[in-house]
Amino acid sequence: MFKENNKFEKFESKIWLSSPTMHGPEIEYVKEAYETNWMSTVGKNINEVERMACEYIGCKYA
């Protein structure tokens, strides 16, 4: 990765950490978030995930 003069050397090939996949309704959730302008840290889907996390863990806020 480093050359002798401490400069970065380009990798010969890419190392993929993971490939993005959508196997179910995920694309519909993304489209809904885009169409309703909830493309940030708020929205009904995020609220539901936080609610489910709280229920599972047993805390008040997530």
C-alpha positions in Angstrom: 0.0 0.0 0.0 2.8 2.4 0.8 5.9 3.1 -1.3 9.3 3.7 0.2 8.8 7.5 0.1 5.5 7.2 2.2 3.3 7.9 -0.7 0.2 5.8 -1.5 0.4 3.2 -4.1 -2.7 2.4 -6.2 -4.2 -1.0 -5.5 -4.1 -3.3 -8.5 -7.7 -4.5 -8.0 -10.6 -3.5 -5.9 -11.5 -5.2 -2.7 -15.3 -5.3 -2.4 -16.5 -5.2 1.2 -20.1 -6.0 0.3 -22.4 -5.7 -2.7 -25.6 -3.8 -2.4 -28.6 -6.0 -2.8 -32.4 -5.6 -2.4 -34.4 -8.8 -2.2 -37.8 -7.7 -1.1 -39.7 -4.5 -0.5 -36.6 -2.4 0.1 -36.7 -0.5 -3.2 -40.3 0.4 -2.4 -39.2 1.9 0.9 -36.5 3.9 -0.8 -39.0 5.2 -3.4 -41.5 6.1 -0.8 -38.9 8.0 1.2 -37.8 9.9 -1.9 -41.4 10.7 -3.0 -42.4 11.9 0.4 -39.2 13.9 0.9 -38.1 11.9 4.0 -34.5 11.5 2.8 -32.9 12.5 6.1 -32.8 11.3 9.7 -36.6 11.6 10.2 -39.7 9.9 8.7 -42.2 7.2 9.4 -39.9 4.3 8.5 -37.1 5.6 10.8 -39.6 6.2 13.5 -40.8 2.6 13.2 -37.3 1.1 13.3 -36.6 3.2 16.4 -39.9 2.0 18.0 -39.1 -1.6 17.2 -35.5 -1.3 18.6 -36.9 0.2 21.8 -39.4 -2.6 22.1 -36.8 -5.2 21.5 -34.2 -3.7 23.8 -36.6 -2.4 26.4 -35.6 1.3 26.4 -37.6 4.5 26.0 -35.7 6.1 23.1 -33.5 5.0 20.2 
